[in-house]
Amino acid sequence: SVQEFMAFTSQLIVERSALGSRASVKEQEHLCHVCVRNDGLAAVLIADDEYPPRVCFTLLDKVLDEFSRQVSKSDWPSGSPATIGYAALDGFLSKYQVQPP
């Protein structure tokens, strides 16, 4: 499924990324943008080729900053979407969604 592809690809990209790094990786017809902070917190955004990478990394930075303020660092290693509520993500995704012309 698409969700499984996204989860597997995201995990693989994060595992292969160094602390404090950013990268864009082509996977099938998607670009996977990854940001790994020096504290180990990471995020991946999967988009099509037309979505500007600069905007992707701006969004990733904002999501990571807000997440780190709302969720205790002790919860990061064992947390999952089922155990950590992060309501701000929907607002960020809505704000940065590209509307068709």
C-alpha positions as CSV (number, residue, x, y, z in Angstrom):
1,S,0.0,0.0,0.0
2,V,1.0,3.6,-0.3
3,Q,1.2,4.0,3.5
4,E,3.6,1.0,3.8
5,F,5.8,2.4,0.9
6,M,6.0,5.8,2.7
7,A,6.8,4.3,6.1
8,F,9.4,1.9,4.7
9,T,11.1,4.5,2.5
10,S,11.1,7.2,5.2
11,Q,12.7,4.8,7.7
12,L,15.3,3.7,5.3
13,I,16.2,7.3,4.2
14,V,16.5,8.4,7.9
15,E,18.6,5.5,8.8
16,R,21.0,6.3,6.0
17,S,21.2,10.0,6.8
18,A,23.8,11.6,9.1
19,L,22.9,13.8,12.0
20,G,22.5,17.4,11.0
21,S,21.9,16.6,7.4
22,R,19.3,17.4,4.7
23,A,18.8,15.5,1.4
24,S,16.5,14.9,-1.4
25,V,16.3,11.3,-2.7
26,K,14.5,10.2,-5.8
27,E,12.3,7.1,-5.2
28,Q,10.1,5.9,-8.0
29,E,8.2,9.0,-9.2
30,H,8.6,10.9,-5.9
31,L,11.2,13.0,-4.3
32,C,11.7,12.2,-0.6
33,H,13.1,15.2,1.4
34,V,14.7,14.3,4.7
35,C,15.9,16.5,7.5
36,V,17.8,15.0,10.4
37,R,18.6,17.3,13.3
38,N,21.7,17.1,15.5
39,D,19.5,15.8,18.4
40,G,18.4,12.9,16.2
41,L,14.8,14.1,15.5
42,A,14.0,13.5,11.8
43,A,11.3,14.1,9.4
44,V,10.6,13.1,5.8
45,L,8.4,14.8,3.3
46,I,7.4,12.8,0.1
47,A,6.3,15.0,-2.8
48,D,6.2,15.0,-6.6
49,D,9.0,16.6,-8.7
50,E,7.1,19.8,-9.1
51,Y,6.9,20.8,-5.4
52,P,9.8,23.2,-4.6
53,P,12.5,21.6,-2.4
54,R,13.1,24.9,-0.6
55,V,9.4,24.9,0.5
56,C,9.7,21.2,1.6
57,F,12.7,22.0,3.9
58,T,11.0,25.1,5.3
59,L,8.0,22.9,6.2
60,L,10.2,20.2,7.7
61,D,12.1,22.7,9.8
62,K,8.8,24.2,11.2
63,V,7.3,20.7,11.9
64,L,10.4,19.5,13.7
65,D,10.7,22.7,15.7
66,E,7.1,22.7,16.8
67,F,7.1,18.9,17.5
68,S,10.2,19.2,19.7
69,R,8.4,22.0,21.7
70,Q,5.2,19.9,22.2
71,V,6.5,16.4,22.7
72,S,9.0,15.4,25.4
73,K,12.4,14.2,24.1
74,S,12.1,11.1,26.2
75,D,9.0,10.1,24.1
76,W,10.8,10.4,20.7
77,P,12.6,7.0,20.6
78,S,9.6,4.8,21.5
79,G,6.8,7.0,20.1
80,S,4.6,6.4,17.1
81,P,1.6,8.1,15.5
82,A,-0.6,5.9,17.7
83,T,1.1,6.9,21.0
84,I,2.1,10.5,20.3
85,G,-0.6,13.1,19.5
86,Y,0.7,15.9,17.3
87,A,-2.3,17.9,16.1
88,A,-0.3,20.7,14.6
89,L,0.8,18.5,11.7
90,D,-2.6,18.8,10.0
91,G,-2.4,22.6,10.1
92,F,1.1,22.6,8.6
93,L,0.1,20.2,5.8
94,S,-3.0,22.3,5.0
95,K,-1.0,25.5,4.9
96,Y,1.7,24.2,2.6
97,Q,-0.6,22.2,0.3
98,V,-0.4,23.3,-3.3
99,Q,-3.8,24.2,-4.7
100,P,-4.5,23.2,-8.4
101,P,-4.9,26.2,-10.7
